[in-house]
């Protein structure tokens, strides 16, 4: 009896290492990933203002667009 589904994951030709420069854009998920990359000393940039309520207001308010 098999309790897990085996999914073969091919190795990507795009590998991330410490010389890679990473840009994270988007939601608070991107900010959390960027914080983890900072912790492990990867070179990365992120729109950290995505955590602030003012940034969310700017994105959703129709008069600001």
Secondary structure as GFF3:
##gff-version 3
##sequence-region A 1 65
A	DSSP	beta_strand	21	24	.	.	.	ID=ss1
A	DSSP	alpha_helix	28	39	.	.	.	ID=ss2
A	DSSP	beta_strand	43	46	.	.	.	ID=ss3
A	DSSP	three_ten_helix	48	51	.	.	.	ID=ss4
A	DSSP	alpha_helix	53	60	.	.	.	ID=ss5
A	DSSP	three_ten_helix	62	64	.	.	.	ID=ss6
###
